[in-house]
Amino acid sequence: MESKKLTQEELNNLQDLQSAFTKAKISVGELEIQKEGIITSIKGIKSKFVQLEQELIKKYGDQSVINLQTGEVTEKKE
């Protein structure tokens, strides 16, 4: 069988596409690592929120409504 060879332009195009694909896969991996870090951070924030919420319920009652701008605590209206 006769040996065939790509043109330089075909080879360059193929190499460029392979390089772009590899870079994209690496980027996806890096984003997944960042995503996991953010998810871990969110879990920590949620845990602190639940803890503070329990403390505030204990202090002000479970029917209290807190205005996050002013800090005013009022009773829930029915």
PDB file of N, CA, C and O in Angstrom, chain B, residues numbered from 101:
ATOM      1  N   MET B 101       0.853  -1.187   0.000  1.00  0.00           N
ATOM      2  CA  MET B 101       0.000   0.000   0.000  1.00  0.00           C
ATOM      3  C   MET B 101       0.890   1.240   0.000  1.00  0.00           C
ATOM      4  O   MET B 101       1.912   1.296   0.685  1.00  0.00           O
ATOM      5  N   GLU B 102       0.484   2.204  -0.768  1.00  0.00           N
ATOM      6  CA  GLU B 102       1.247   3.436  -0.908  1.00  0.00           C
ATOM      7  C   GLU B 102       1.035   4.335   0.300  1.00  0.00           C
ATOM      8  O   GLU B 102      -0.094   4.500   0.762  1.00  0.00           O
ATOM      9  N   SER B 103       2.092   4.907   0.805  1.00  0.00           N
ATOM     10  CA  SER B 103       2.028   5.807   1.950  1.00  0.00           C
ATOM     11  C   SER B 103       1.516   7.168   1.496  1.00  0.00           C
ATOM     12  O   SER B 103       1.961   7.706   0.483  1.00  0.00           O
ATOM     13  N   LYS B 104       0.569   7.720   2.265  1.00  0.00           N
ATOM     14  CA  LYS B 104       0.019   9.034   1.948  1.00  0.00           C
ATOM     15  C   LYS B 104       0.312   9.959   3.114  1.00  0.00           C
ATOM     16  O   LYS B 104       0.535   9.513   4.239  1.00  0.00           O
ATOM     17  N   LYS B 105       0.309  11.235   2.834  1.00  0.00           N
ATOM     18  CA  LYS B 105       0.627  12.218   3.870  1.00  0.00           C
ATOM     19  C   LYS B 105      -0.312  13.404   3.748  1.00  0.00           C
ATOM     20  O   LYS B 105      -0.653  13.841   2.649  1.00  0.00           O
ATOM     21  N   LEU B 106      -0.727  13.919   4.914  1.00  0.00           N
ATOM     22  CA  LEU B 106      -1.561  15.124   4.930  1.00  0.00           C
ATOM     23  C   LEU B 106      -0.766  16.309   4.403  1.00  0.00           C
ATOM     24  O   LEU B 106       0.462  16.344   4.476  1.00  0.00           O
ATOM     25  N   THR B 107      -1.506  17.282   3.867  1.00  0.00           N
ATOM     26  CA  THR B 107      -0.828  18.533   3.511  1.00  0.00           C
ATOM     27  C   THR B 107      -0.477  19.253   4.809  1.00  0.00           C
ATOM     28  O   THR B 107      -1.043  18.952   5.860  1.00  0.00           O
ATOM     29  N   GLN B 108       0.435  20.184   4.741  1.00  0.00           N
ATOM     30  CA  GLN B 108       0.820  20.929   5.938  1.00  0.00           C
ATOM     31  C   GLN B 108      -0.368  21.677   6.519  1.00  0.00           C
ATOM     32  O   GLN B 108      -0.510  21.766   7.739  1.00  0.00           O
ATOM     33  N   GLU B 109      -1.226  22.218   5.654  1.00  0.00           N
ATOM     34  CA  GLU B 109      -2.420  22.940   6.122  1.00  0.00           C
ATOM     35  C   GLU B 109      -3.376  21.986   6.844  1.00  0.00           C
ATOM     36  O   GLU B 109      -3.912  22.330   7.897  1.00  0.00           O
ATOM     37  N   GLU B 110      -3.591  20.798   6.289  1.00  0.00           N
ATOM     38  CA  GLU B 110      -4.463  19.817   6.933  1.00  0.00           C
ATOM     39  C   GLU B 110      -3.903  19.398   8.288  1.00  0.00           C
ATOM     40  O   GLU B 110      -4.636  19.296   9.272  1.00  0.00           O
ATOM     41  N   LEU B 111      -2.598  19.157   8.325  1.00  0.00           N
ATOM     42  CA  LEU B 111      -1.952  18.770   9.574  1.00  0.00           C
ATOM     43  C   LEU B 111      -2.066  19.883  10.613  1.00  0.00           C
ATOM     44  O   LEU B 111      -2.371  19.622  11.777  1.00  0.00           O
ATOM     45  N   ASN B 112      -1.819  21.126  10.189  1.00  0.00           N
ATOM     46  CA  ASN B 112      -1.919  22.267  11.108  1.00  0.00           C
ATOM     47  C   ASN B 112      -3.347  22.402  11.646  1.00  0.00           C
ATOM     48  O   ASN B 112      -3.542  22.619  12.842  1.00  0.00           O
ATOM     49  N   ASN B 113      -4.342  22.275  10.767  1.00  0.00           N
ATOM     50  CA  ASN B 113      -5.741  22.375  11.193  1.00  0.00           C
ATOM     51  C   ASN B 113      -6.080  21.278  12.196  1.00  0.00           C
ATOM     52  O   ASN B 113      -6.719  21.534  13.217  1.00  0.00           O
ATOM     53  N   LEU B 114      -5.654  20.066  11.901  1.00  0.00           N
ATOM     54  CA  LEU B 114      -5.918  18.943  12.793  1.00  0.00           C
ATOM     55  C   LEU B 114      -5.252  19.139  14.153  1.00  0.00           C
ATOM     56  O   LEU B 114      -5.864  18.878  15.189  1.00  0.00           O
ATOM     57  N   GLN B 115      -4.010  19.594  14.151  1.00  0.00           N
ATOM     58  CA  GLN B 115      -3.281  19.840  15.402  1.00  0.00           C
ATOM     59  C   GLN B 115      -3.916  20.981  16.198  1.00  0.00           C
ATOM     60  O   GLN B 115      -4.020  20.910  17.423  1.00  0.00           O
ATOM     61  N   ASP B 116      -4.338  22.032  15.493  1.00  0.00           N
ATOM     62  CA  ASP B 116      -4.992  23.159  16.175  1.00  0.00           C
ATOM     63  C   ASP B 116      -6.296  22.725  16.845  1.00  0.00           C
ATOM     64  O   ASP B 116      -6.583  23.116  17.976  1.00  0.00           O
ATOM     65  N   LEU B 117      -7.082  21.913  16.133  1.00  0.00           N
ATOM     66  CA  LEU B 117      -8.340  21.440  16.704  1.00  0.00           C
ATOM     67  C   LEU B 117      -8.088  20.524  17.902  1.00  0.00           C
ATOM     68  O   LEU B 117      -8.793  20.609  18.908  1.00  0.00           O
ATOM     69  N   GLN B 118      -7.098  19.659  17.798  1.00  0.00           N
ATOM     70  CA  GLN B 118      -6.766  18.771  18.913  1.00  0.00           C
ATOM     71  C   GLN B 118      -6.322  19.578  20.127  1.00  0.00           C
ATOM     72  O   GLN B 118      -6.700  19.269  21.257  1.00  0.00           O
ATOM     73  N   SER B 119      -5.519  20.613  19.890  1.00  0.00           N
ATOM     74  CA  SER B 119      -5.048  21.475  20.973  1.00  0.00           C
ATOM     75  C   SER B 119      -6.218  22.222  21.626  1.00  0.00           C
ATOM     76  O   SER B 119      -6.292  22.320  22.851  1.00  0.00           O
ATOM     77  N   ALA B 120      -7.123  22.744  20.806  1.00  0.00           N
ATOM     78  CA  ALA B 120      -8.294  23.467  21.339  1.00  0.00           C
ATOM     79  C   ALA B 120      -9.171  22.526  22.160  1.00  0.00           C
ATOM     80  O   ALA B 120      -9.678  22.911  23.214  1.00  0.00           O
ATOM     81  N   PHE B 121      -9.353  21.296  21.685  1.00  0.00           N
ATOM     82  CA  PHE B 121     -10.157  20.313  22.404  1.00  0.00           C
ATOM     83  C   PHE B 121      -9.530  19.979  23.752  1.00  0.00           C
ATOM     84  O   PHE B 121     -10.228  19.895  24.762  1.00  0.00           O
ATOM     85  N   THR B 122      -8.227  19.790  23.766  1.00  0.00           N
ATOM     86  CA  THR B 122      -7.520  19.476  25.016  1.00  0.00           C
ATOM     87  C   THR B 122      -7.626  20.629  26.011  1.00  0.00           C
ATOM     88  O   THR B 122      -7.864  20.412  27.199  1.00  0.00           O
ATOM     89  N   LYS B 123      -7.449  21.860  25.519  1.00  0.00           N
ATOM     90  CA  LYS B 123      -7.566  23.035  26.400  1.00  0.00           C
ATOM     91  C   LYS B 123      -8.980  23.148  26.971  1.00  0.00           C
ATOM     92  O   LYS B 123      -9.157  23.482  28.142  1.00  0.00           O
ATOM     93  N   ALA B 124      -9.978  22.869  26.143  1.00  0.00           N
ATOM     94  CA  ALA B 124     -11.368  22.943  26.607  1.00  0.00           C
ATOM     95  C   ALA B 124     -11.625  21.899  27.691  1.00  0.00           C
ATOM     96  O   ALA B 124     -12.288  22.192  28.687  1.00  0.00           O
ATOM     97  N   LYS B 125     -11.107  20.689  27.508  1.00  0.00           N
ATOM     98  CA  LYS B 125     -11.287  19.640  28.525  1.00  0.00           C
ATOM     99  C   LYS B 125     -10.604  20.029  29.832  1.00  0.00           C
ATOM    100  O   LYS B 125     -11.150  19.792  30.909  1.00  0.00           O
ATOM    101  N   ILE B 126      -9.431  20.617  29.748  1.00  0.00           N
ATOM    102  CA  ILE B 126      -8.728  21.069  30.955  1.00  0.00           C
ATOM    103  C   ILE B 126      -9.535  22.159  31.654  1.00  0.00           C
ATOM    104  O   ILE B 126      -9.646  22.167  32.880  1.00  0.00           O
ATOM    105  N   SER B 127     -10.091  23.069  30.878  1.00  0.00           N
ATOM    106  CA  SER B 127     -10.914  24.143  31.457  1.00  0.00           C
ATOM    107  C   SER B 127     -12.122  23.588  32.184  1.00  0.00           C
ATOM    108  O   SER B 127     -12.472  24.059  33.267  1.00  0.00           O
ATOM    109  N   VAL B 128     -12.763  22.586  31.593  1.00  0.00           N
ATOM    110  CA  VAL B 128     -13.919  21.960  32.234  1.00  0.00           C
ATOM    111  C   VAL B 128     -13.493  21.335  33.560  1.00  0.00           C
ATOM    112  O   VAL B 128     -14.202  21.459  34.559  1.00  0.00           O
ATOM    113  N   GLY B 129     -12.351  20.672  33.576  1.00  0.00           N
ATOM    114  CA  GLY B 129     -11.851  20.068  34.814  1.00  0.00           C
ATOM    115  C   GLY B 129     -11.590  21.116  35.886  1.00  0.00           C
ATOM    116  O   GLY B 129     -11.933  20.920  37.052  1.00  0.00           O
ATOM    117  N   GLU B 130     -10.982  22.231  35.486  1.00  0.00           N
ATOM    118  CA  GLU B 130     -10.714  23.310  36.443  1.00  0.00           C
ATOM    119  C   GLU B 130     -12.011  23.890  36.989  1.00  0.00           C
ATOM    120  O   GLU B 130     -12.108  24.196  38.177  1.00  0.00           O
ATOM    121  N   LEU B 131     -13.000  24.038  36.125  1.00  0.00           N
ATOM    122  CA  LEU B 131     -14.295  24.552  36.576  1.00  0.00           C
ATOM    123  C   LEU B 131     -14.973  23.597  37.544  1.00  0.00           C
ATOM    124  O   LEU B 131     -15.608  24.033  38.505  1.00  0.00           O
ATOM    125  N   GLU B 132     -14.847  22.310  37.304  1.00  0.00           N
ATOM    126  CA  GLU B 132     -15.425  21.316  38.222  1.00  0.00           C
ATOM    127  C   GLU B 132     -14.776  21.416  39.604  1.00  0.00           C
ATOM    128  O   GLU B 132     -15.451  21.295  40.627  1.00  0.00           O
ATOM    129  N   ILE B 133     -13.463  21.636  39.621  1.00  0.00           N
ATOM    130  CA  ILE B 133     -12.763  21.796  40.902  1.00  0.00           C
ATOM    131  C   ILE B 133     -13.262  23.044  41.618  1.00  0.00           C
ATOM    132  O   ILE B 133     -13.513  23.015  42.823  1.00  0.00           O
ATOM    133  N   GLN B 134     -13.407  24.149  40.872  1.00  0.00           N
ATOM    134  CA  GLN B 134     -13.945  25.376  41.468  1.00  0.00           C
ATOM    135  C   GLN B 134     -15.364  25.152  41.976  1.00  0.00           C
ATOM    136  O   GLN B 134     -15.724  25.605  43.063  1.00  0.00           O
ATOM    137  N   LYS B 135     -16.164  24.449  41.179  1.00  0.00           N
ATOM    138  CA  LYS B 135     -17.548  24.167  41.557  1.00  0.00           C
ATOM    139  C   LYS B 135     -17.600  23.406  42.877  1.00  0.00           C
ATOM    140  O   LYS B 135     -18.400  23.737  43.752  1.00  0.00           O
ATOM    141  N   GLU B 136     -16.756  22.395  43.025  1.00  0.00           N
ATOM    142  CA  GLU B 136     -16.732  21.620  44.266  1.00  0.00           C
ATOM    143  C   GLU B 136     -16.355  22.499  45.455  1.00  0.00           C
ATOM    144  O   GLU B 136     -16.912  22.350  46.542  1.00  0.00           O
ATOM    145  N   GLY B 137     -15.407  23.418  45.246  1.00  0.00           N
ATOM    146  CA  GLY B 137     -15.028  24.339  46.317  1.00  0.00           C
ATOM    147  C   GLY B 137     -16.178  25.250  46.717  1.00  0.00           C
ATOM    148  O   GLY B 137     -16.391  25.508  47.901  1.00  0.00           O
ATOM    149  N   ILE B 138     -16.907  25.728  45.741  1.00  0.00           N
ATOM    150  CA  ILE B 138     -18.052  26.605  46.008  1.00  0.00           C
ATOM    151  C   ILE B 138     -19.158  25.831  46.718  1.00  0.00           C
ATOM    152  O   ILE B 138     -19.774  26.348  47.650  1.00  0.00           O
ATOM    153  N   ILE B 139     -19.415  24.593  46.283  1.00  0.00           N
ATOM    154  CA  ILE B 139     -20.436  23.775  46.933  1.00  0.00           C
ATOM    155  C   ILE B 139     -20.070  23.519  48.392  1.00  0.00           C
ATOM    156  O   ILE B 139     -20.933  23.569  49.269  1.00  0.00           O
ATOM    157  N   THR B 140     -18.804  23.248  48.649  1.00  0.00           N
ATOM    158  CA  THR B 140     -18.349  23.048  50.032  1.00  0.00           C
ATOM    159  C   THR B 140     -18.559  24.320  50.846  1.00  0.00           C
ATOM    160  O   THR B 140     -18.991  24.262  51.998  1.00  0.00           O
ATOM    161  N   SER B 141     -18.255  25.459  50.250  1.00  0.00           N
ATOM    162  CA  SER B 141     -18.452  26.742  50.925  1.00  0.00           C
ATOM    163  C   SER B 141     -19.930  26.981  51.232  1.00  0.00           C
ATOM    164  O   SER B 141     -20.275  27.443  52.320  1.00  0.00           O
ATOM    165  N   ILE B 142     -20.793  26.667  50.279  1.00  0.00           N
ATOM    166  CA  ILE B 142     -22.237  26.837  50.484  1.00  0.00           C
ATOM    167  C   ILE B 142     -22.727  25.952  51.626  1.00  0.00           C
ATOM    168  O   ILE B 142     -23.547  26.380  52.438  1.00  0.00           O
ATOM    169  N   LYS B 143     -22.229  24.725  51.688  1.00  0.00           N
ATOM    170  CA  LYS B 143     -22.627  23.829  52.774  1.00  0.00           C
ATOM    171  C   LYS B 143     -22.235  24.413  54.130  1.00  0.00           C
ATOM    172  O   LYS B 143     -22.997  24.319  55.093  1.00  0.00           O
ATOM    173  N   GLY B 144     -21.044  25.018  54.207  1.00  0.00           N
ATOM    174  CA  GLY B 144     -20.605  25.648  55.444  1.00  0.00           C
ATOM    175  C   GLY B 144     -21.483  26.831  55.825  1.00  0.00           C
ATOM    176  O   GLY B 144     -21.828  27.011  56.993  1.00  0.00           O
ATOM    177  N   ILE B 145     -21.840  27.632  54.831  1.00  0.00           N
ATOM    178  CA  ILE B 145     -22.709  28.791  55.071  1.00  0.00           C
ATOM    179  C   ILE B 145     -24.083  28.324  55.551  1.00  0.00           C
ATOM    180  O   ILE B 145     -24.631  28.881  56.502  1.00  0.00           O
ATOM    181  N   LYS B 146     -24.640  27.303  54.897  1.00  0.00           N
ATOM    182  CA  LYS B 146     -25.944  26.770  55.310  1.00  0.00           C
ATOM    183  C   LYS B 146     -25.899  26.269  56.750  1.00  0.00           C
ATOM    184  O   LYS B 146     -26.832  26.496  57.521  1.00  0.00           O
ATOM    185  N   SER B 147     -24.824  25.596  57.105  1.00  0.00           N
ATOM    186  CA  SER B 147     -24.687  25.064  58.461  1.00  0.00           C
ATOM    187  C   SER B 147     -24.661  26.201  59.481  1.00  0.00           C
ATOM    188  O   SER B 147     -25.308  26.118  60.524  1.00  0.00           O
ATOM    189  N   LYS B 148     -23.911  27.264  59.177  1.00  0.00           N
ATOM    190  CA  LYS B 148     -23.862  28.421  60.077  1.00  0.00           C
ATOM    191  C   LYS B 148     -25.220  29.107  60.150  1.00  0.00           C
ATOM    192  O   LYS B 148     -25.631  29.576  61.211  1.00  0.00           O
ATOM    193  N   PHE B 149     -25.917  29.163  59.011  1.00  0.00           N
ATOM    194  CA  PHE B 149     -27.236  29.776  58.982  1.00  0.00           C
ATOM    195  C   PHE B 149     -28.203  29.015  59.882  1.00  0.00           C
ATOM    196  O   PHE B 149     -28.935  29.622  60.663  1.00  0.00           O
ATOM    197  N   VAL B 150     -28.206  27.696  59.776  1.00  0.00           N
ATOM    198  CA  VAL B 150     -29.103  26.869  60.597  1.00  0.00           C
ATOM    199  C   VAL B 150     -28.784  27.065  62.075  1.00  0.00           C
ATOM    200  O   VAL B 150     -29.690  27.171  62.902  1.00  0.00           O
ATOM    201  N   GLN B 151     -27.506  27.112  62.400  1.00  0.00           N
ATOM    202  CA  GLN B 151     -27.097  27.300  63.795  1.00  0.00           C
ATOM    203  C   GLN B 151     -27.583  28.650  64.324  1.00  0.00           C
ATOM    204  O   GLN B 151     -28.145  28.728  65.417  1.00  0.00           O
ATOM    205  N   LEU B 152     -27.365  29.713  63.542  1.00  0.00           N
ATOM    206  CA  LEU B 152     -27.801  31.044  63.969  1.00  0.00           C
ATOM    207  C   LEU B 152     -29.322  31.111  64.038  1.00  0.00           C
ATOM    208  O   LEU B 152     -29.880  31.720  64.950  1.00  0.00           O
ATOM    209  N   GLU B 153     -29.989  30.484  63.073  1.00  0.00           N
ATOM    210  CA  GLU B 153     -31.445  30.473  63.066  1.00  0.00           C
ATOM    211  C   GLU B 153     -31.984  29.835  64.347  1.00  0.00           C
ATOM    212  O   GLU B 153     -32.927  30.352  64.946  1.00  0.00           O
ATOM    213  N   GLN B 154     -31.400  28.733  64.765  1.00  0.00           N
ATOM    214  CA  GLN B 154     -31.838  28.067  66.000  1.00  0.00           C
ATOM    215  C   GLN B 154     -31.608  28.960  67.221  1.00  0.00           C
ATOM    216  O   GLN B 154     -32.446  29.013  68.122  1.00  0.00           O
ATOM    217  N   GLU B 155     -30.485  29.653  67.247  1.00  0.00           N
ATOM    218  CA  GLU B 155     -30.200  30.566  68.362  1.00  0.00           C
ATOM    219  C   GLU B 155     -31.221  31.709  68.402  1.00  0.00           C
ATOM    220  O   GLU B 155     -31.699  32.087  69.472  1.00  0.00           O
ATOM    221  N   LEU B 156     -31.548  32.253  67.225  1.00  0.00           N
ATOM    222  CA  LEU B 156     -32.508  33.361  67.170  1.00  0.00           C
ATOM    223  C   LEU B 156     -33.917  32.895  67.516  1.00  0.00           C
ATOM    224  O   LEU B 156     -34.664  33.621  68.172  1.00  0.00           O
ATOM    225  N   ILE B 157     -34.284  31.706  67.089  1.00  0.00           N
ATOM    226  CA  ILE B 157     -35.601  31.152  67.449  1.00  0.00           C
ATOM    227  C   ILE B 157     -35.688  30.970  68.959  1.00  0.00           C
ATOM    228  O   ILE B 157     -36.710  31.275  69.573  1.00  0.00           O
ATOM    229  N   LYS B 158     -34.622  30.477  69.540  1.00  0.00           N
ATOM    230  CA  LYS B 158     -34.596  30.267  70.988  1.00  0.00           C
ATOM    231  C   LYS B 158     -34.737  31.602  71.724  1.00  0.00           C
ATOM    232  O   LYS B 158     -35.417  31.684  72.747  1.00  0.00           O
ATOM    233  N   LYS B 159     -34.093  32.639  71.197  1.00  0.00           N
ATOM    234  CA  LYS B 159     -34.110  33.936  71.869  1.00  0.00           C
ATOM    235  C   LYS B 159     -35.393  34.722  71.595  1.00  0.00           C
ATOM    236  O   LYS B 159     -35.948  35.330  72.511  1.00  0.00           O
ATOM    237  N   TYR B 160     -35.875  34.718  70.334  1.00  0.00           N
ATOM    238  CA  TYR B 160     -37.001  35.572  69.960  1.00  0.00           C
ATOM    239  C   TYR B 160     -38.297  34.813  69.682  1.00  0.00           C
ATOM    240  O   TYR B 160     -39.345  35.439  69.524  1.00  0.00           O
ATOM    241  N   GLY B 161     -38.255  33.490  69.618  1.00  0.00           N
ATOM    242  CA  GLY B 161     -39.456  32.700  69.359  1.00  0.00           C
ATOM    243  C   GLY B 161     -39.594  32.330  67.892  1.00  0.00           C
ATOM    244  O   GLY B 161     -39.075  33.011  67.008  1.00  0.00           O
ATOM    245  N   ASP B 162     -40.304  31.240  67.655  1.00  0.00           N
ATOM    246  CA  ASP B 162     -40.420  30.744  66.283  1.00  0.00           C
ATOM    247  C   ASP B 162     -41.461  31.484  65.450  1.00  0.00           C
ATOM    248  O   ASP B 162     -41.596  31.217  64.256  1.00  0.00           O
ATOM    249  N   GLN B 163     -42.191  32.398  66.054  1.00  0.00           N
ATOM    250  CA  GLN B 163     -43.161  33.209  65.318  1.00  0.00           C
ATOM    251  C   GLN B 163     -42.624  34.608  65.010  1.00  0.00           C
ATOM    252  O   GLN B 163     -43.380  35.499  64.623  1.00  0.00           O
ATOM    253  N   SER B 164     -41.314  34.791  65.184  1.00  0.00           N
ATOM    254  CA  SER B 164     -40.700  36.100  64.949  1.00  0.00           C
ATOM    255  C   SER B 164     -40.306  36.273  63.491  1.00  0.00           C
ATOM    256  O   SER B 164     -39.950  35.320  62.799  1.00  0.00           O
ATOM    257  N   VAL B 165     -40.382  37.523  63.049  1.00  0.00           N
ATOM    258  CA  VAL B 165     -39.941  37.903  61.706  1.00  0.00           C
ATOM    259  C   VAL B 165     -38.867  38.970  61.884  1.00  0.00           C
ATOM    260  O   VAL B 165     -39.071  39.953  62.596  1.00  0.00           O
ATOM    261  N   ILE B 166     -37.727  38.772  61.235  1.00  0.00           N
ATOM    262  CA  ILE B 166     -36.614  39.711  61.378  1.00  0.00           C
ATOM    263  C   ILE B 166     -36.462  40.502  60.085  1.00  0.00           C
ATOM    264  O   ILE B 166     -36.363  39.927  59.001  1.00  0.00           O
ATOM    265  N   ASN B 167     -36.444  41.828  60.210  1.00  0.00           N
ATOM    266  CA  ASN B 167     -36.169  42.698  59.072  1.00  0.00           C
ATOM    267  C   ASN B 167     -34.651  42.729  58.885  1.00  0.00           C
ATOM    268  O   ASN B 167     -33.932  43.230  59.749  1.00  0.00           O
ATOM    269  N   LEU B 168     -34.173  42.207  57.787  1.00  0.00           N
ATOM    270  CA  LEU B 168     -32.730  42.110  57.564  1.00  0.00           C
ATOM    271  C   LEU B 168     -32.057  43.455  57.308  1.00  0.00           C
ATOM    272  O   LEU B 168     -30.836  43.560  57.421  1.00  0.00           O
ATOM    273  N   GLN B 169     -32.835  44.490  56.964  1.00  0.00           N
ATOM    274  CA  GLN B 169     -32.244  45.814  56.777  1.00  0.00           C
ATOM    275  C   GLN B 169     -32.075  46.560  58.097  1.00  0.00           C
ATOM    276  O   GLN B 169     -31.075  47.247  58.312  1.00  0.00           O
ATOM    277  N   THR B 170     -33.070  46.417  58.984  1.00  0.00           N
ATOM    278  CA  THR B 170     -33.057  47.217  60.216  1.00  0.00           C
ATOM    279  C   THR B 170     -32.726  46.399  61.467  1.00  0.00           C
ATOM    280  O   THR B 170     -32.290  46.950  62.478  1.00  0.00           O
ATOM    281  N   GLY B 171     -32.937  45.081  61.390  1.00  0.00           N
ATOM    282  CA  GLY B 171     -32.749  44.233  62.553  1.00  0.00           C
ATOM    283  C   GLY B 171     -33.962  44.180  63.457  1.00  0.00           C
ATOM    284  O   GLY B 171     -33.929  43.538  64.507  1.00  0.00           O
ATOM    285  N   GLU B 172     -35.021  44.843  63.065  1.00  0.00           N
ATOM    286  CA  GLU B 172     -36.245  44.854  63.873  1.00  0.00           C
ATOM    287  C   GLU B 172     -36.887  43.480  63.891  1.00  0.00           C
ATOM    288  O   GLU B 172     -36.997  42.810  62.864  1.00  0.00           O
ATOM    289  N   VAL B 173     -37.316  43.069  65.099  1.00  0.00           N
ATOM    290  CA  VAL B 173     -37.972  41.773  65.279  1.00  0.00           C
ATOM    291  C   VAL B 173     -39.436  42.018  65.597  1.00  0.00           C
ATOM    292  O   VAL B 173     -39.763  42.728  66.547  1.00  0.00           O
ATOM    293  N   THR B 174     -40.323  41.422  64.788  1.00  0.00           N
ATOM    294  CA  THR B 174     -41.749  41.557  65.015  1.00  0.00           C
ATOM    295  C   THR B 174     -42.377  40.159  65.034  1.00  0.00           C
ATOM    296  O   THR B 174     -41.758  39.177  64.625  1.00  0.00           O
ATOM    297  N   GLU B 175     -43.608  40.098  65.513  1.00  0.00           N
ATOM    298  CA  GLU B 175     -44.338  38.838  65.518  1.00  0.00           C
ATOM    299  C   GLU B 175     -44.924  38.597  64.131  1.00  0.00           C
ATOM    300  O   GLU B 175     -45.328  39.539  63.449  1.00  0.00           O
ATOM    301  N   LYS B 176     -44.966  37.341  63.722  1.00  0.00           N
ATOM    302  CA  LYS B 176     -45.537  36.968  62.430  1.00  0.00           C
ATOM    303  C   LYS B 176     -47.025  37.308  62.432  1.00  0.00           C
ATOM    304  O   LYS B 176     -47.740  36.989  63.382  1.00  0.00           O
ATOM    305  N   LYS B 177     -47.490  37.963  61.353  1.00  0.00           N
ATOM    306  CA  LYS B 177     -48.904  38.303  61.224  1.00  0.00           C
ATOM    307  C   LYS B 177     -49.628  37.159  60.566  1.00  0.00           C
ATOM    308  O   LYS B 177     -49.134  36.572  59.603  1.00  0.00           O
ATOM    309  N   GLU B 178     -50.791  36.840  61.077  1.00  0.00           N
ATOM    310  CA  GLU B 178     -51.551  35.697  60.543  1.00  0.00           C
ATOM    311  C   GLU B 178     -52.604  36.116  59.580  1.00  0.00           C
ATOM    312  O   GLU B 178     -53.325  35.272  59.047  1.00  0.00           O
TER     313      GLU B 178
END
